[in-house]
Amino acid sequence: MAFLQKRVAGPVTLADIATMDTAPGSASYAPAAGVTTIIKQIMFTNITSSTQQVSMWVFSGVGSIANSDMVFHSLDLAAYETMLINLSLVLGPGTGDGLFAGAGNAASVNMTVSGIEEN
């Protein structure tokens, strides 16, 4: 088994979501087939001159995304603020796990995800 520490996603501009309770239709990041990812840090950057909000879910792909899948809700980012979130979140191989994140406004928040991949 090989462990590779790397930027696993981004920077990517988050899609806008209808409300902070509504997950985007597709994953912002999902591990490749046969790969386990341990997400160690997520960086959100507000690229606008006004406060923006972000919500994030971790979803296994079984059933529908629900409030129980939410990691955080309506996180406020001040104008041009960058926020680092340190965590240890395991996304498994072949499970359909995915990280879903959305912003209140289109083209307002960038996300970069760093972690460790195990093949």
LUMDORO-57265 format. One record per atom (N, C-alpha, C, O): x, y, z. Coordinates in Angstrom, 2 decimals, m for minus. Atoms other than C-alpha are relative to their C-alpha. Example, Ala and Ser with C-alpha at 12.3 -4.5 7.8 and 13.67 -1.06 7.14 Angstrom:
# residues 2
- 0.89, m1.19, 0.00
- 12.30, m4.50, 7.80
- 0.90, 1.20, 0.00
- 1.94, 1.18, 0.66
- m0.82, m1.19, m0.06
- 13.67, m1.06, 7.14
- m0.77, 1.09, 0.73
- m0.26, 2.20, 0.90
This chain:
# residues 119
- 0.83, m1.18, 0.00
- 0.00, 0.00, 0.00
- 0.87, 1.25, 0.00
- 1.84, 1.36, 0.74
- m0.72, m1.27, 0.07
- 1.21, 3.43, m0.91
- m0.87, 1.11, 0.56
- m2.06, 1.20, 0.27
- 0.68, m1.17, m0.54
- 0.29, 6.58, 1.02
- 0.57, 1.22, m0.71
- 1.79, 1.39, m0.78
- m0.45, m1.17, 0.73
- 0.43, 9.81, m0.94
- m0.69, 1.23, 0.58
- m1.91, 1.36, 0.49
- 0.55, m1.25, m0.50
- m0.01, 13.21, 0.73
- m0.04, 0.98, m1.15
- 0.97, 1.19, m1.82
- 0.13, m0.86, 1.17
- m1.36, 15.66, m1.83
- m1.22, 0.91, 0.11
- m2.05, 0.78, 1.01
- 1.22, m0.78, 0.18
- m3.87, 18.26, m2.84
- m0.93, m0.90, m0.79
- m0.63, m1.26, m1.93
- 0.88, 0.95, 0.67
- m6.80, 16.04, m3.71
- m1.07, 0.67, m0.85
- m1.66, 0.03, m1.72
- 0.99, m0.73, 0.79
- m9.12, 18.72, m5.09
- 0.27, 1.49, 0.06
- 0.66, 2.03, 1.09
- m0.02, m1.44, 0.04
- m9.05, 22.31, m6.20
- 1.35, 0.63, m0.25
- 2.35, m0.06, m0.47
- 1.16, m0.82, m0.36
- m8.86, 25.07, m6.07
- m1.10, m0.10, m1.06
- m0.85, m0.08, m2.27
- 1.19, 0.07, 0.85
- m12.36, 24.80, m7.48
- m1.01, 1.01, 0.55
- m1.16, 1.15, 1.76
- 1.04, m0.95, m0.42
- m15.09, 27.45, m7.41
- m1.27, m0.78, 0.27
- m1.75, m1.54, m0.58
- 1.20, 0.74, m0.38
- m18.12, 26.12, m5.56
- m1.22, 0.48, m0.77
- m1.35, 1.66, m1.11
- 1.28, m0.33, 0.63
- m21.50, 26.00, m7.23
- m0.89, 0.69, 1.02
- m0.73, 0.51, 2.23
- 0.96, m0.60, m0.92
- m24.28, 28.09, m5.79
- m1.10, m1.03, 0.28
- m1.42, m1.87, m0.56
- 1.06, 0.90, m0.40
- m27.00, 26.24, m3.92
- m1.24, 0.82, 0.33
- m1.14, 1.98, 0.72
- 1.27, m0.72, m0.18
- m30.68, 27.16, m3.58
- m0.13, 0.57, 1.40
- m0.54, 1.72, 1.56
- 0.00, m0.45, m1.39
- m30.46, 27.39, 0.22
- 1.17, m0.68, 0.70
- 1.74, m1.63, 0.15
- m1.10, 0.62, m0.74
- m27.83, 26.54, 2.82
- m0.37, m1.40, 0.50
- 0.48, m2.11, 1.04
- 0.47, 1.34, m0.37
- m29.94, 23.41, 3.52
- m0.07, m0.94, m1.20
- m0.44, m2.10, m1.05
- 0.14, 0.79, 1.22
- m29.79, 22.16, m0.09
- 1.37, m0.34, m0.56
- 2.10, 0.54, m1.01
- m1.31, 0.44, 0.51
- m26.78, 20.10, m1.14
- 0.05, 0.15, m1.52
- m0.97, 0.03, m2.19
- m0.14, m0.05, 1.45
- m25.38, 20.55, m4.65
- m0.27, m1.37, m0.61
- m0.21, m2.39, 0.08
- 0.35, 1.24, 0.68
- m26.29, 17.91, m7.23
- 1.15, m0.95, m0.23
- 0.92, m2.14, m0.47
- m1.15, 0.89, 0.21
- m22.77, 16.55, m7.60
- 1.07, 0.27, 1.05
- 1.13, 1.35, 1.64
- m1.04, m0.10, m1.02
- m19.82, 15.92, m5.32
- 1.06, 1.00, m0.41
- 1.44, 1.09, m1.58
- m1.14, m0.89, 0.21
- m17.13, 18.57, m4.96
- 1.29, m0.81, m0.02
- 2.27, m0.41, m0.66
- m1.13, 0.93, 0.03
- m14.71, 15.69, m4.30
- m0.50, m1.39, 0.38
- m1.28, m1.55, 1.31
- 0.26, 1.41, m0.32
- m15.00, 11.89, m4.34
- 1.28, m0.77, m0.32
- 1.92, m0.50, m1.33
- m1.22, 0.77, 0.28
- m12.13, 9.39, m4.08
- m0.17, m0.86, m1.25
- m1.27, m1.28, m1.60
- 0.01, 0.87, 1.17
- m11.19, 7.43, m7.17
- m0.29, m1.44, 0.43
- m0.14, m1.78, 1.61
- 0.28, 1.41, m0.29
- m12.16, 3.76, m7.38
- 1.23, m0.66, 0.61
- 2.34, m0.50, 0.11
- m1.08, 0.72, m0.64
- m10.05, 1.64, m5.04
- 0.91, 0.85, 0.87
- 1.93, 0.36, 1.35
- m0.85, m0.92, m0.78
- m8.64, 4.68, m3.18
- m0.75, 0.44, 1.25
- m1.92, 0.82, 1.19
- 0.52, m0.57, m1.23
- m9.23, 5.63, 0.45
- 0.68, 1.35, 0.19
- 1.90, 1.46, 0.06
- m0.56, m1.33, m0.21
- m8.77, 9.34, 1.16
- m0.27, 0.44, 1.43
- m1.39, 0.32, 1.94
- 0.14, m0.62, m1.31
- m8.14, 10.91, 4.55
- 0.15, 1.50, m0.24
- 1.25, 1.99, m0.50
- m0.04, m1.45, 0.20
- m9.05, 14.58, 4.20
- 0.55, 0.63, 1.28
- 0.00, 0.43, 2.36
- m0.67, m0.61, m1.14
- m6.75, 16.58, 6.48
- m0.29, 1.50, 0.13
- m0.30, 2.03, 1.24
- 0.25, m1.45, m0.07
- m7.52, 20.19, 5.55
- m0.86, 0.43, m1.19
- m0.68, m0.03, m2.32
- 0.81, m0.63, 1.04
- m10.12, 22.13, 3.62
- 0.20, 1.50, 0.12
- 0.09, 2.06, 1.21
- m0.20, m1.45, 0.02
- m9.43, 25.72, 2.61
- m1.11, 0.63, m0.84
- m1.29, 0.28, m2.01
- 1.02, m0.77, 0.71
- m12.28, 28.04, 1.66
- 0.50, 1.44, m0.13
- 1.00, 2.01, 0.84
- m0.40, m1.38, 0.25
- m11.50, 31.43, 0.11
- m1.17, 0.75, m0.62
- m1.65, 0.39, m1.69
- 1.02, m0.89, 0.55
- m14.12, 34.12, m0.38
- 0.71, 0.94, m0.98
- 1.58, 1.71, m0.58
- m0.67, m0.81, 1.01
- m13.12, 35.81, m3.63
- m0.81, 1.24, m0.38
- m0.61, 1.82, m1.44
- 0.84, m1.17, 0.26
- m15.68, 38.61, m3.38
- 0.17, 1.04, 1.11
- 0.81, 0.79, 2.13
- m0.09, m1.11, m0.96
- m16.01, 41.92, m1.54
- m1.16, 0.02, 1.00
- m1.34, 1.00, 1.71
- 1.10, 0.07, m0.98
- m19.05, 40.78, 0.48
- 0.03, m1.35, 0.70
- 0.61, m2.31, 0.20
- 0.05, 1.25, m0.76
- m19.71, 38.12, 3.12
- m0.73, m1.07, m0.81
- m1.75, m0.80, m1.44
- 0.60, 1.15, 0.69
- m20.49, 34.68, 1.65
- m0.19, m1.13, 1.00
- 0.49, m1.18, 2.03
- 0.24, 1.16, m0.86
- m21.84, 31.48, 3.20
- 0.28, m1.28, m0.76
- 0.10, m1.36, m1.97
- m0.30, 1.31, 0.55
- m20.81, 27.87, 2.66
- m0.63, m1.06, 0.91
- m0.62, m0.93, 2.13
- 0.44, 1.18, m0.74
- m22.43, 24.58, 3.70
- 0.69, m1.21, m0.61
- 1.01, m1.22, m1.80
- m0.70, 1.18, 0.49
- m20.81, 21.14, 3.44
- m0.61, m1.26, 0.59
- m1.00, m1.29, 1.76
- 0.52, 1.29, m0.38
- m22.01, 17.54, 3.59
- 1.01, m1.09, m0.36
- 1.79, m0.93, m1.30
- m0.70, 1.22, 0.39
- m20.30, 14.14, 3.60
- m1.09, m1.04, m0.18
- m1.84, m1.34, 0.75
- 1.10, 0.89, 0.36
- m22.56, 11.66, 1.86
- 0.54, m1.32, m0.52
- 1.47, m1.35, m1.33
- m0.46, 1.34, 0.35
- m22.15, 7.92, 1.46
- m0.54, m0.48, m1.35
- m0.08, m1.50, m1.86
- 0.56, 0.42, 1.28
- m24.19, 7.73, m1.74
- m1.19, m0.93, 0.15
- m1.77, m1.35, m0.85
- 1.14, 0.88, m0.25
- m26.91, 5.60, m0.10
- m1.18, 0.86, 0.42
- m1.09, 1.63, 1.38
- 1.18, m0.79, m0.32
- m30.37, 7.11, m0.06
- 0.14, 1.43, m0.51
- 0.71, 1.67, m1.58
- m0.06, m1.40, 0.37
- m30.67, 10.89, m0.17
- 0.78, 0.79, 1.05
- 0.80, 0.43, 2.22
- m0.72, m0.86, m0.94
- m28.52, 13.60, 1.37
- m1.00, 0.61, 0.98
- m2.06, 1.10, 0.59
- 0.88, m0.51, m1.05
- m30.03, 14.68, 4.69
- 0.79, 0.89, 0.95
- 2.01, 0.99, 0.84
- m0.67, m0.83, m1.00
- m29.26, 17.02, 7.57
- 1.01, m0.80, 0.81
- 2.00, m0.24, 1.29
- m0.94, 0.83, m0.76
- m27.53, 14.09, 9.30
- 1.34, m0.16, m0.71
- 2.31, m0.61, m0.10
- m1.24, 0.07, 0.78
- m24.88, 14.21, 6.53
- 0.78, 1.32, 0.04
- 1.89, 1.40, m0.51
- m0.61, m1.33, 0.02
- m24.05, 17.88, 7.18
- 1.20, 0.08, 0.93
- 1.15, m0.35, 2.08
- m1.22, m0.23, m0.79
- m20.54, 18.75, 8.38
- m0.07, 1.38, 0.63
- 0.21, 1.54, 1.81
- 0.28, m1.32, m0.55
- m21.26, 22.45, 8.77
- m1.02, 0.71, m0.85
- m1.19, 0.41, m2.04
- 1.13, m0.68, 0.61
- m24.11, 24.79, 7.94
- 0.22, 1.51, 0.05
- 0.52, 2.06, 1.10
- m0.04, m1.46, 0.08
- m23.98, 28.40, 6.77
- 1.24, 0.61, 0.63
- 1.15, 1.56, 1.41
- m1.26, m0.56, m0.47
- m20.32, 29.04, 7.54
- 0.22, 1.35, m0.66
- 0.26, 1.45, m1.89
- m0.21, m1.35, 0.54
- m19.75, 32.80, 7.15
- 1.47, 0.24, m0.32
- 2.35, m0.05, 0.49
- m1.34, m0.43, 0.41
- m16.69, 33.99, 5.24
- m0.08, 1.49, m0.32
- m0.82, 1.90, m1.22
- m0.02, m1.45, 0.25
- m16.00, 37.73, 5.41
- 0.61, 0.28, m1.36
- 1.20, m0.61, m1.98
- m0.55, m0.40, 1.29
- m14.96, 39.63, 2.29
- 1.48, m0.38, m0.08
- 2.27, m0.02, 0.79
- m1.38, 0.42, 0.29
- m11.73, 38.11, 0.87
- 0.64, m0.87, 1.09
- 1.86, m1.02, 1.10
- m0.54, 0.84, m1.07
- m11.35, 35.85, 3.92
- 0.35, m1.39, m0.51
- m0.33, m1.95, m1.38
- m0.36, 1.39, 0.22
- m9.56, 32.51, 3.74
- m0.08, m0.71, 1.34
- 0.47, m0.25, 2.34
- 0.17, 0.77, m1.23
- m10.53, 29.90, 6.32
- 0.54, m1.41, m0.22
- 0.20, m2.07, m1.21
- m0.53, 1.36, 0.04
- m8.62, 26.67, 6.98
- m0.74, m0.84, 1.03
- m0.87, m0.44, 2.19
- 0.69, 0.92, m0.89
- m10.53, 23.76, 8.48
- 0.83, m1.28, 0.07
- 0.97, m1.99, m0.93
- m0.80, 1.21, m0.20
- m8.35, 20.99, 9.92
- m0.89, m1.10, 0.55
- m1.66, m0.87, 1.49
- 0.81, 1.12, m0.42
- m9.94, 17.59, 10.33
- 0.66, m1.30, m0.41
- 1.72, m1.29, m1.04
- m0.46, 1.31, 0.44
- m9.43, 13.88, 9.82
- m1.24, m0.75, m0.41
- m1.89, m1.40, 0.41
- 1.25, 0.52, 0.54
- m12.25, 12.69, 7.61
- 0.32, m1.08, m1.03
- 0.96, m0.80, m2.04
- m0.32, 1.11, 0.88
- m12.03, 9.27, 5.95
- m1.14, m0.22, m0.99
- m2.30, m0.37, m0.61
- 0.93, 0.34, 1.07
- m13.73, 8.69, 2.61
- 0.48, m1.32, m0.60
- 1.61, m1.42, m1.07
- m0.42, 1.35, 0.38
- m13.70, 5.02, 1.67
- m0.12, m0.31, m1.47
- m0.84, 0.36, m2.22
- 0.04, 0.42, 1.41
- m13.13, 3.24, m1.62
- m1.27, m0.80, m0.29
- m1.70, m1.61, 0.53
- 1.13, 0.80, 0.45
- m16.09, 1.86, m3.50
- m1.27, 0.17, 0.80
- m2.22, m0.59, 0.63
- 1.18, m0.19, m0.85
- m18.57, 3.21, m0.96
- m0.93, 1.08, m0.54
- m2.06, 1.22, m0.07
- 0.79, m1.11, 0.51
- m19.82, 6.15, m2.98
- 0.15, 1.26, 0.82
- m0.54, 2.25, 0.59
- m0.23, m1.17, m0.85
- m18.52, 8.56, m0.31
- 0.36, 1.21, m0.85
- 1.07, 1.10, m1.85
- m0.35, m1.23, 0.69
- m18.31, 12.15, m1.45
- m0.15, 1.20, 0.91
- m0.92, 1.18, 1.87
- 0.04, m1.27, m0.71
- m17.75, 15.65, m0.15
- m0.79, 0.96, m0.87
- m0.43, 1.21, m2.02
- 0.88, m0.91, 0.73
- m20.50, 18.05, m1.21
- 0.06, 1.36, 0.68
- m0.21, 1.46, 1.87
- m0.05, m1.34, m0.58
- m20.03, 21.79, m0.69
- m0.61, 0.99, m0.99
- m0.45, 0.85, m2.20
- 0.61, m1.02, 0.83
- m21.94, 24.77, m1.98
- 0.03, 1.35, 0.67
- 0.08, 1.44, 1.90
- m0.02, m1.38, m0.50
- m21.93, 28.54, m1.61
- m1.34, 0.67, m0.28
- m2.12, 0.21, m1.12
- 1.24, m0.73, 0.17
- m24.76, 31.01, m1.35
- m0.10, 0.71, m1.35
- m1.20, 0.94, m1.85
- m0.03, m0.70, 1.28
- m23.69, 32.77, m4.57
- 1.02, m0.66, m0.93
- 2.07, m1.12, m0.49
- m0.90, 0.58, 0.99
- m22.10, 31.50, m7.76
- 1.28, 0.81, m0.10
- 1.27, 2.03, 0.10
- m1.31, m0.64, 0.24
- m18.41, 32.27, m8.40
- 0.43, 0.89, 1.16
- 0.97, 1.98, 0.95
- m0.33, m0.83, m1.15
- m17.91, 33.53, m4.85
- 1.01, m0.65, 0.96
- 1.72, 0.06, 1.67
- m0.85, 0.70, m0.96
- m15.98, 30.85, m2.92
- 0.79, m1.11, m0.70
- 0.22, m1.91, m1.44
- m0.85, 1.08, 0.50
- m13.04, 28.64, m3.87
- 0.27, m0.98, 1.13
- 0.35, m0.60, 2.30
- m0.30, 1.04, m0.97
- m12.34, 25.33, m2.14
- 1.22, m0.79, m0.47
- 1.33, m1.15, m1.64
- m1.15, 0.86, 0.26
- m9.04, 23.42, m1.93
- 0.03, m1.05, 1.11
- m0.09, m0.72, 2.29
- 0.01, 1.12, m0.95
- m8.84, 19.99, m0.26
- 1.35, m0.70, m0.04
- 1.83, m1.08, m1.11
- m1.27, 0.71, m0.11
- m5.60, 18.42, 0.99
- m0.21, m1.24, 0.86
- m1.03, m1.24, 1.78
- 0.14, 1.21, m0.78
- m5.20, 14.92, 2.32
- 1.00, m1.06, m0.36
- 2.01, m0.79, m1.01
- m0.85, 1.16, 0.23
- m3.66, 11.48, 2.14
- m0.82, m1.02, m0.75
- m1.94, m1.35, m0.35
- 0.67, 1.05, 0.75
- m4.59, 8.90, m0.47
- 0.74, m1.32, 0.23
- 1.97, m1.37, 0.24
- m0.56, 1.34, m0.14
- m4.07, 5.19, 0.09
- m0.52, m0.84, m1.15
- m1.73, m0.95, m1.36
- 0.37, 0.85, 1.13
- m4.05, 2.93, m2.95
- m0.06, m1.44, 0.42
- m0.35, m2.31, m0.40
